[in-house]
Amino acid sequence: MRVLILSWEYPPLIEGGLARHVRKLSEALVPLGVEVHVLTRGHEESPAEEEAGGVVVHRVREPERPRELGEFVTWVEHMNADMLAAGVELGDRFDFDVVHGHDWLVAGAGDHLARRFRAPFVTTIHATEYGRHQGWVDKHPQSHIHGVERWMANRAEQVITCSSYMREHVADIYGLEEERVAVVPNGIDPSELEPVDDLATLRSRFAAPDERLVLLVGRLVYEKGFQLALEALPGLIERVGNVRFLVAGSGTHEAELRRQAHELGLDPHGTFLGWIGDDVLHSLYRIADLTVVPSIYEPFGLVALEAMASGCPCLVADTGGLREVVPNEDVGLRFRSRDPASLAAMAERVLTDATLRGRLVAEASEHVLSFDWGDVAGRVAGIYAEVAPARVRVI
């Protein structure tokens, strides 16, 4: 089985969680006998072709992506044209059994290459424009992206989502039969969540020994719900006392969140760190007393999984894929979605009960083992086998 996977990001070029997902999936497929080629983009200094972790990575060199969304759509179209040209050349060298694209950003190239290779097209939908914008997709460029996603979902021989919630969501908004959508959760490798050496020194930068540290991690965009967490903090601080917070991440909503924190009088109680690298992030999980995931729209909830794998109790919104990552109160707590009062009450419960925190950490350390990348890859390989007919290669 030889597979061509398309992704607009792949390490060392990382825009978000997609790069890490595609790398871990690709590398985990190799021991299962799948020959994996990844077609992605890279910078000028990136090698055009290399083998890493058993995966053959092919890169098209693209300029930096524009930040303005309207320009970004045009940039994506150009990237797909370059990927298509590179993929055609790869097709002259290799006979691919499956083409697997990740999200709308590579849909055009994936479709054309699958048709050219006469191979099935599999697409993984990690999130939707409809969900990110709470259904407001009637204006450009959201309407364009939503249209591409609808076409992609209906065109693919098989659609993959990361949670049962996303399967229902995708089937509903794109008019698909749920049987055409397979659920394969994201994976996690706890051994890769390595902290920096001196955690005590790091913690002392943000909190005193008698203070509780609340961590918020992710892209600072509306649908991640950080505004709800900030709204909950003043009452939590008043009732519990010594509570500090950290916001780790950057995004389009950052200035508004900083302004909100200032207006709520939170400046003396916390820090906005901006974008941080993985090594620091993994350390923050280790020094925090609670990680809060307050998302309004959340297809899966990788932050919660990382927190649990790092020994940090987590509190998540009772919505979307978070219900599957935190399925019960043995491994984590949930608060009513969009409800700052509920968030504050549940956070108080965790921060004031050391026995509860210890139990959550212990149970969660076992729970995360069910999200093993080997199992994830096995399910994806099974999908490849189902959609790809037996093919005789010409040597």
N, C-alpha and C positions, 0 to 999 in steps of 0.2 A: 504494500500500500504506500503510494507516494502522494503527499498532500501539499498543496500550495496555500499557505495562510497569508491573508492580506490584513495589514494593520497600519494606521497612520502614525503610530508611535511604537518604538521598540527600544529597549535599553542599548546604549546609554542615553538615547533621546527619550525623555520622559515628560509627558504633559500631565498625566494623572495616573489613575489606577489601571488603565487599560494596558499600558506597556508592560507592567509587571504581570498582569493576568496572562497576556499572550506569551510572554517568555516562559513562565512556569508551566503553562499548558503544553507549549511546544516541546520543552525539554522533557516533560513527563511522558509525552507520547513516544519518544524515541525508544525507551526500553521495551515498549509494547510491540516493536517491530514496524513502526510507522516511520517512513522517511519523510522528514519535515523540512520544507523550504518556506521561509518567511520573506515576503516582499513588503518592504516598508520604506520609509523615507529617512534621510540622514543629512547631516551637515557636510560642508565641503571637506572637512578633515576626516569624515567617516569612510571606512573602506567600502568599496562598491560591493564586495562579496567577501564573506568570511564564514568560518564554521565556529560556532560557540555553543558549548553544552550539547554537542551532537546535532545541532540545528544549523542548516545552511541559511545564512541571512543575506538577502540581496537588497541593496539600497538604491533608491533614486535620490539624487541631490536636489533639495528644494530650498528656496529662500525662506527666511523667517516668516512664520505665519502672521498675518495682520491681526490686530486686536479688534478692529471694528467688524461687527458680524456680517454686514453686507459685503464687505471686501473679502471676508473669510470664505464665503460661499463660492466666490469666483476663484479664489486661491485653491479651494478643494477641487474644483473642476479641473484646473490645470494639473494638480497633483495626480488626479485619476488618469488624465491623459498620459502623463509621464509613466505612471505605474503600468498602464495598458501596454505602452511601447516596450517597457522592460519585460513585462510578462510574456509578450509575444516572442521575444528573443529566448526567454527561458523555455517556452514551449517547443522551440526548435532543438533544445538540448535535452529536455526531460519530458517524459510522458506522465502527466498528472492524472490521478484517479478521482480526486476531489478538490474543489476550490472552496475555501472557507474564509469568508469575510467577517470582520468585526465592526459592527455599527455602520451607519449611513455614509460615513466619510470615505469608504472604499467601495461603495455599492456599484458604482458605474464600471470601474475596472474589473471588479469581481464578476459581474454579470457577463461582460464581453469576453473575458478569458475563459469562463466556464463554457460558454457557447463555442468558442473557438476550439477548446480542447475536447468538446463533446463530453464534458464531465459534469456531475451534479454540483449545484451551488448550495452551500450551507451558509447560513448567516446567524451570527450571535448578536442579539439586540440587548445591549447592556443597560440602556435607558432610552426613553422616547422624548421627542420634543414636546409632545402633548403633555406628558407627565411633568417635565421640567417647567412648563409654563402654565400648569393648572388648566389645560384645555384651551388657552388663548393662542390659537395657531392660525388666525384668519388673516394676518398681515405678514408681508415679506420682512425678513427672511424666514420667520418661523413656518409660514405656510409652505415655502419651498422645501425646507428640511422635512416637515411632516409628510409632504407628498412623496419625497424620495423614500422615506421609511415605509410608508404604506406600499409603494410599488415594490420595494426590496422584499418585504415580508411575504407578499403574494407571489413574487417571482421565484423565491427560493424553494428548492425541493424539501428543505428542512430548516426550521427556525429553532434556535436554542435560546432560552432565557435562564437567568440565574436564580429564579425563585418561582414558586407556584403563583404567588401574587402577580409577578410579571407575565406569566403565561396567560392568566385571565385578562390582564390589562391589555396585552398585545393582541390577543384574540378578539377582544371587544372592540378596540379602536381601529383595527385594521380589517375586521370582518373575516377572521380566520376560524376554521374549526380547531378546537383546542388539541385535537389529536395530531395536528401538524406542528405543534409546538412542544419541544422536549424541554424538560427542566434539568439543568445541570448546574449545581451551585458553584460558586467560586471556591477556591481552595486556599489554604494557608499553610505555610511552613514555619512553625514556631522557631526552628533553629536559625532562621534568617532574621529574627527580630532581635538583633544584637544591640545592647545598649553601649554607651560610652563607659569608660572604666570607673570614673569617680561620680557615682550617683549622689552621694551625700553633698558634695560640693555643688552639683547642679541644682539640687533641691533647695539649697540654702540661698540661691540666687532669687528664688521666687516665693519661698514661704519659710516662716520660722518653724522650729520643731513643734510648737503647740498649735500651729495653724493647719487647717484642712485645705487641700489643693484640688480644685475642680478643673478638669481638662476638656476643652472643646477642640476638635480636630476636623479639618476638611476644607473644601473650597468655600470661600465666603460668598455664597450666592443665596438668593432668596429661598430656594426650595430646601436648603439644608437647615433652615429654621433657627439659626443662631440668634436671631432677634428675639425669639421666644425664651431662649435660655438667659439672655441678658435681662429681659423683663422679670424673670423669676429671681434673679440674684439679690436684689436689695432686700426683699422679705426674708430670703434664706439667710443672708448675712445678719440681719437683725435678730433672727430667732436662734441661730446656731452660734453666732459670735465670730470666732476667728476663722473665716473662710476667705480664700483667695482663688482667683481663676486665671487660667491661661487660654488664649485663643491662638491656635497654631494653624496657619494657612493664609492664603491670599485669594482675591477674587473681586468681581465687579461690585460686590456689596460691602467691601471693606470700609470705605469712607463713611457710609451710612451707619455701619455698626459701631465704628469708633465714635461717631457723633452721638449715637444713642447711648453708649456707655457713659460718655461725658455728661449728658443730660440727666442720666439716672444717678449720677454721683458715684460712679464705679471706678473712676480713674485711680483712687488710692488703693483699690482692692485687687487689681489685676493688671495683666500685660497682654498686649497684642504682639505676637512674635513675628508675624508675616510668614512668608514661605520658609520652610525649614527642610533640611535633608533627612533622609531615612534614619541615619544614625542618631540624630538628635530626637526625632519623633519617637523612635523605639525607646529611648531613654526617658522621655516624658511620660510614657505609659507606666514606667517602673516607679517613678517618683510621685505620681498622682494618687490621690485617695479615691477618686471617682472620675470616670469618663462619661460624659453626657453626649448622646447622639439625638438631637432634637428635630430631626428631619421632618419636613412636611411631605416630601416625595422621596422615597428611598427604595430603589429596586432590590437591593440586597442588604448592605450594612457592613462593609469590610472593616470600618473603624471599630465597630463593636467587637468583631471577631479578633482583631489585632489587640485590642485592650484585654480581652479575656485571655488570649494566649500569652500576654505579658504580665499576667497576675494583677490586673487592675479591675476592680468592680465596675460594671457598666450599667447605665440607666438609659433606656432608649424610648423613643416615641412608639406608641402602639399603632403602628401603621406599616403598610407595605411589606417588603422583605424582611424588615427588622423583626417581625413576629416569628419568622422562621429561624433567624439567627439567634434570637433570644426567645425560645419557645415557652419557657416557664420560669417561675421565680426561684428555681434551684440554681440557675446559671446567671441570672441578671434580672433587673426589674424594668417594668414598663410604666410609662405615665400616659395619661390621655393626650392624644395627639392635639397639637395647637393650643394646649392649655397650660400657661405658665404656672398657675396655682398648683395644678397637679404635679408638674415637674418639681416645683419647690418642695412640696410635701414629701415626694418620694426621695428626693435628694437628701432632705433632712433625715429621713429614716435611715438611709445608708450611712451618712456621715456621723451619726450619733450612736451607731450600733456596731462596735468592733466585732462582735460575734457574727453578725450578719455578713459583714464584709469578708471575714475569713471563710465563711461557708460558701459564699458566692465564688470566691477565688478558687477554692478547692474543687467545687463542682464544675466550674467553667473550664478548668485545665483538662478535664476529661472530655467535656463536650466538644472542644475545638478539634479533637483528634478525629471526629467524624467528617471533617472538611479536608481530608488528605488529598494532595494533588495527584497521587497515584490512582485513587478512586475516581477523581474527576476525569483524568485522562482516559481511564478505562471506559467510562460512559461515553465520552466523545468518540473514542475509537469504535465503540459499538455502533454509534450513529453513522460513522463513515462506512462501516461494513454494510449497513442496511441500505444506504442510498447509492452506493457505488456498485454497479454490476461487475461481474467478473470480466476482466479485460485482458486481452493477450497483447503483450508489448512486443513491438518490433525492435529487435536489437541489431 
